[in-house]
Amino acid sequence: MAKFDMKTIGQCSRQPFRVAASATRGYVGEPMKFAGTYTSGVASVNTIVVAVDDDVTVVTEQFIGILAKDMDANAAGTVLAHRTVVDVPYPQITRIEAAVKTAATADTESEAIGLLHDIYMIDLTGIIYTWDAAGGDTAGFQARWYDAVRATLQCVVDPRAVARTDIT
């Protein structure tokens, strides 16, 4: 993945989180999610991981935020168990900016305006995190503003995407 693919705009809370040893290495500007599930109120793990393609939905993943510091790794590049910090967005307030997966759909003012309030997911088709139009209504992000020159969107996170996802 690449540094600085996503960034927060506006208020957020920089908070510490645990990373497990040998996790997929994360870099500043990459999206993070909770790695566990719950059973009788107990979390299966207490660590976070780098988000993958087609994350985050409001029913299956718990979005944490945007990594604020590169993960610690040894000389061989293996991630060490450690504490990192994440910029945790305020739902419906903090914007997260990233490029649109298909730049041609947002590289003019009229195209970009047409994307506002649409629902998006995190895309990782290649090595760059981008916004991808959601196939359904369960994706965890909504477009609120744009930069047509750079073909980027600023999305806010749905409150359900940062909450527990397995409540029955």
Contacts in CASP RR format, 6 or more apart in sequence:
PFRMAT RR
TARGET T0000
AUTHOR 0000-0000-0000
METHOD contacts of the structure
MODEL  1
MAKFDMKTIGQCSRQPFRVAASATRGYVGEPMKFAGTYTSGVASVNTIVV
AVDDDVTVVTEQFIGILAKDMDANAAGTVLAHRTVVDVPYPQITRIEAAV
KTAATADTESEAIGLLHDIYMIDLTGIIYTWDAAGGDTAGFQARWYDAVR
ATLQCVVDPRAVARTDIT
1 26 0 8 1.000
1 27 0 8 1.000
1 30 0 8 1.000
1 50 0 8 1.000
1 124 0 8 1.000
1 127 0 8 1.000
1 128 0 8 1.000
1 129 0 8 1.000
2 27 0 8 1.000
2 127 0 8 1.000
2 128 0 8 1.000
2 129 0 8 1.000
3 27 0 8 1.000
3 28 0 8 1.000
3 29 0 8 1.000
3 30 0 8 1.000
3 70 0 8 1.000
4 28 0 8 1.000
4 29 0 8 1.000
5 29 0 8 1.000
5 30 0 8 1.000
5 98 0 8 1.000
5 99 0 8 1.000
5 128 0 8 1.000
5 129 0 8 1.000
5 130 0 8 1.000
6 29 0 8 1.000
6 30 0 8 1.000
6 31 0 8 1.000
6 66 0 8 1.000
6 96 0 8 1.000
6 97 0 8 1.000
6 98 0 8 1.000
6 129 0 8 1.000
7 29 0 8 1.000
7 66 0 8 1.000
7 96 0 8 1.000
7 97 0 8 1.000
7 98 0 8 1.000
8 65 0 8 1.000
8 66 0 8 1.000
8 87 0 8 1.000
8 89 0 8 1.000
8 94 0 8 1.000
8 95 0 8 1.000
8 96 0 8 1.000
8 97 0 8 1.000
9 94 0 8 1.000
9 95 0 8 1.000
9 96 0 8 1.000
9 97 0 8 1.000
9 154 0 8 1.000
10 93 0 8 1.000
10 94 0 8 1.000
10 95 0 8 1.000
11 90 0 8 1.000
11 93 0 8 1.000
11 94 0 8 1.000
12 65 0 8 1.000
12 66 0 8 1.000
12 87 0 8 1.000
12 88 0 8 1.000
12 89 0 8 1.000
12 90 0 8 1.000
12 94 0 8 1.000
13 87 0 8 1.000
13 88 0 8 1.000
13 90 0 8 1.000
14 68 0 8 1.000
14 85 0 8 1.000
14 86 0 8 1.000
14 87 0 8 1.000
14 88 0 8 1.000
15 85 0 8 1.000
15 86 0 8 1.000
15 88 0 8 1.000
16 83 0 8 1.000
16 84 0 8 1.000
16 85 0 8 1.000
17 32 0 8 1.000
17 47 0 8 1.000
17 48 0 8 1.000
17 64 0 8 1.000
17 83 0 8 1.000
17 84 0 8 1.000
17 85 0 8 1.000
17 86 0 8 1.000
18 46 0 8 1.000
18 47 0 8 1.000
18 48 0 8 1.000
18 81 0 8 1.000
18 82 0 8 1.000
18 83 0 8 1.000
18 84 0 8 1.000
19 47 0 8 1.000
19 48 0 8 1.000
19 49 0 8 1.000
19 71 0 8 1.000
19 72 0 8 1.000
19 79 0 8 1.000
19 81 0 8 1.000
19 82 0 8 1.000
19 83 0 8 1.000
19 84 0 8 1.000
20 35 0 8 1.000
20 45 0 8 1.000
20 47 0 8 1.000
20 49 0 8 1.000
20 79 0 8 1.000
20 81 0 8 1.000
21 78 0 8 1.000
21 79 0 8 1.000
21 80 0 8 1.000
21 81 0 8 1.000
22 78 0 8 1.000
22 79 0 8 1.000
23 47 0 8 1.000
23 49 0 8 1.000
23 50 0 8 1.000
23 71 0 8 1.000
23 79 0 8 1.000
24 49 0 8 1.000
24 50 0 8 1.000
24 79 0 8 1.000
25 50 0 8 1.000
25 71 0 8 1.000
25 73 0 8 1.000
25 77 0 8 1.000
25 79 0 8 1.000
26 50 0 8 1.000
26 67 0 8 1.000
26 70 0 8 1.000
26 71 0 8 1.000
26 79 0 8 1.000
27 67 0 8 1.000
27 70 0 8 1.000
27 71 0 8 1.000
28 67 0 8 1.000
28 68 0 8 1.000
28 69 0 8 1.000
28 70 0 8 1.000
29 66 0 8 1.000
29 67 0 8 1.000
29 68 0 8 1.000
29 129 0 8 1.000
30 50 0 8 1.000
30 51 0 8 1.000
30 66 0 8 1.000
30 67 0 8 1.000
30 129 0 8 1.000
31 50 0 8 1.000
31 51 0 8 1.000
31 55 0 8 1.000
31 56 0 8 1.000
31 63 0 8 1.000
31 65 0 8 1.000
31 66 0 8 1.000
31 67 0 8 1.000
31 96 0 8 1.000
31 122 0 8 1.000
31 129 0 8 1.000
32 48 0 8 1.000
32 49 0 8 1.000
32 50 0 8 1.000
32 51 0 8 1.000
32 63 0 8 1.000
32 64 0 8 1.000
32 65 0 8 1.000
32 66 0 8 1.000
32 67 0 8 1.000
32 86 0 8 1.000
33 48 0 8 1.000
33 49 0 8 1.000
33 50 0 8 1.000
33 51 0 8 1.000
33 55 0 8 1.000
33 56 0 8 1.000
33 61 0 8 1.000
33 62 0 8 1.000
33 63 0 8 1.000
33 64 0 8 1.000
34 48 0 8 1.000
34 61 0 8 1.000
34 62 0 8 1.000
34 64 0 8 1.000
35 45 0 8 1.000
35 47 0 8 1.000
35 48 0 8 1.000
35 49 0 8 1.000
36 43 0 8 1.000
36 44 0 8 1.000
36 45 0 8 1.000
36 47 0 8 1.000
37 43 0 8 1.000
37 44 0 8 1.000
37 166 0 8 1.000
38 44 0 8 1.000
38 164 0 8 1.000
38 166 0 8 1.000
48 64 0 8 1.000
48 84 0 8 1.000
48 86 0 8 1.000
50 67 0 8 1.000
51 61 0 8 1.000
51 63 0 8 1.000
51 122 0 8 1.000
51 124 0 8 1.000
51 129 0 8 1.000
52 122 0 8 1.000
52 124 0 8 1.000
53 122 0 8 1.000
53 123 0 8 1.000
53 124 0 8 1.000
53 125 0 8 1.000
54 121 0 8 1.000
54 122 0 8 1.000
54 123 0 8 1.000
54 132 0 8 1.000
55 61 0 8 1.000
55 63 0 8 1.000
55 121 0 8 1.000
55 122 0 8 1.000
56 62 0 8 1.000
56 63 0 8 1.000
56 121 0 8 1.000
56 122 0 8 1.000
56 139 0 8 1.000
56 140 0 8 1.000
56 141 0 8 1.000
56 157 0 8 1.000
56 161 0 8 1.000
57 121 0 8 1.000
57 138 0 8 1.000
57 139 0 8 1.000
57 140 0 8 1.000
57 161 0 8 1.000
58 138 0 8 1.000
58 139 0 8 1.000
58 140 0 8 1.000
58 158 0 8 1.000
58 160 0 8 1.000
58 161 0 8 1.000
58 165 0 8 1.000
59 138 0 8 1.000
59 165 0 8 1.000
60 165 0 8 1.000
61 161 0 8 1.000
61 165 0 8 1.000
62 161 0 8 1.000
62 162 0 8 1.000
62 163 0 8 1.000
62 164 0 8 1.000
62 165 0 8 1.000
63 140 0 8 1.000
63 157 0 8 1.000
63 161 0 8 1.000
63 162 0 8 1.000
64 86 0 8 1.000
64 88 0 8 1.000
64 162 0 8 1.000
65 86 0 8 1.000
65 87 0 8 1.000
65 88 0 8 1.000
65 89 0 8 1.000
65 96 0 8 1.000
65 157 0 8 1.000
66 86 0 8 1.000
66 87 0 8 1.000
66 89 0 8 1.000
66 96 0 8 1.000
67 84 0 8 1.000
67 85 0 8 1.000
67 86 0 8 1.000
67 87 0 8 1.000
68 84 0 8 1.000
68 85 0 8 1.000
68 86 0 8 1.000
68 87 0 8 1.000
69 84 0 8 1.000
69 85 0 8 1.000
71 79 0 8 1.000
71 82 0 8 1.000
71 84 0 8 1.000
72 79 0 8 1.000
72 80 0 8 1.000
72 82 0 8 1.000
72 84 0 8 1.000
73 79 0 8 1.000
73 80 0 8 1.000
74 80 0 8 1.000
88 162 0 8 1.000
89 95 0 8 1.000
89 96 0 8 1.000
89 156 0 8 1.000
89 157 0 8 1.000
89 162 0 8 1.000
91 156 0 8 1.000
91 157 0 8 1.000
91 158 0 8 1.000
91 159 0 8 1.000
91 161 0 8 1.000
91 162 0 8 1.000
92 156 0 8 1.000
92 157 0 8 1.000
92 158 0 8 1.000
92 159 0 8 1.000
93 156 0 8 1.000
94 156 0 8 1.000
94 157 0 8 1.000
95 144 0 8 1.000
95 145 0 8 1.000
95 154 0 8 1.000
95 155 0 8 1.000
95 156 0 8 1.000
96 141 0 8 1.000
96 154 0 8 1.000
96 155 0 8 1.000
96 156 0 8 1.000
96 157 0 8 1.000
97 147 0 8 1.000
97 152 0 8 1.000
97 153 0 8 1.000
97 154 0 8 1.000
97 155 0 8 1.000
98 129 0 8 1.000
98 130 0 8 1.000
98 131 0 8 1.000
98 152 0 8 1.000
98 153 0 8 1.000
98 155 0 8 1.000
99 128 0 8 1.000
99 130 0 8 1.000
99 131 0 8 1.000
99 150 0 8 1.000
99 151 0 8 1.000
99 152 0 8 1.000
100 106 0 8 1.000
100 115 0 8 1.000
100 130 0 8 1.000
100 131 0 8 1.000
100 151 0 8 1.000
100 152 0 8 1.000
100 153 0 8 1.000
101 123 0 8 1.000
101 125 0 8 1.000
101 130 0 8 1.000
101 131 0 8 1.000
101 132 0 8 1.000
101 133 0 8 1.000
103 151 0 8 1.000
104 151 0 8 1.000
105 111 0 8 1.000
105 115 0 8 1.000
106 112 0 8 1.000
106 115 0 8 1.000
106 146 0 8 1.000
106 148 0 8 1.000
106 151 0 8 1.000
106 152 0 8 1.000
106 153 0 8 1.000
107 148 0 8 1.000
107 149 0 8 1.000
107 151 0 8 1.000
108 148 0 8 1.000
109 148 0 8 1.000
111 148 0 8 1.000
112 146 0 8 1.000
112 147 0 8 1.000
112 148 0 8 1.000
112 151 0 8 1.000
112 153 0 8 1.000
113 146 0 8 1.000
115 143 0 8 1.000
115 146 0 8 1.000
115 153 0 8 1.000
116 143 0 8 1.000
116 144 0 8 1.000
116 145 0 8 1.000
116 146 0 8 1.000
117 142 0 8 1.000
117 143 0 8 1.000
117 144 0 8 1.000
118 133 0 8 1.000
118 134 0 8 1.000
118 142 0 8 1.000
118 143 0 8 1.000
119 133 0 8 1.000
119 134 0 8 1.000
119 135 0 8 1.000
119 136 0 8 1.000
119 137 0 8 1.000
119 139 0 8 1.000
119 140 0 8 1.000
119 141 0 8 1.000
119 142 0 8 1.000
120 131 0 8 1.000
120 132 0 8 1.000
120 133 0 8 1.000
120 134 0 8 1.000
120 139 0 8 1.000
120 140 0 8 1.000
120 141 0 8 1.000
120 142 0 8 1.000
120 143 0 8 1.000
120 153 0 8 1.000
120 155 0 8 1.000
121 131 0 8 1.000
121 132 0 8 1.000
121 134 0 8 1.000
121 135 0 8 1.000
121 139 0 8 1.000
121 140 0 8 1.000
121 141 0 8 1.000
122 129 0 8 1.000
122 130 0 8 1.000
122 131 0 8 1.000
122 132 0 8 1.000
122 141 0 8 1.000
123 129 0 8 1.000
123 130 0 8 1.000
123 131 0 8 1.000
123 132 0 8 1.000
124 130 0 8 1.000
125 132 0 8 1.000
131 141 0 8 1.000
131 143 0 8 1.000
131 153 0 8 1.000
131 155 0 8 1.000
134 140 0 8 1.000
140 157 0 8 1.000
140 158 0 8 1.000
140 160 0 8 1.000
140 161 0 8 1.000
141 155 0 8 1.000
141 156 0 8 1.000
141 157 0 8 1.000
141 158 0 8 1.000
141 161 0 8 1.000
142 155 0 8 1.000
142 156 0 8 1.000
142 158 0 8 1.000
143 153 0 8 1.000
143 154 0 8 1.000
143 155 0 8 1.000
144 154 0 8 1.000
144 155 0 8 1.000
144 156 0 8 1.000
145 153 0 8 1.000
145 154 0 8 1.000
146 152 0 8 1.000
146 153 0 8 1.000
146 154 0 8 1.000
147 154 0 8 1.000
END
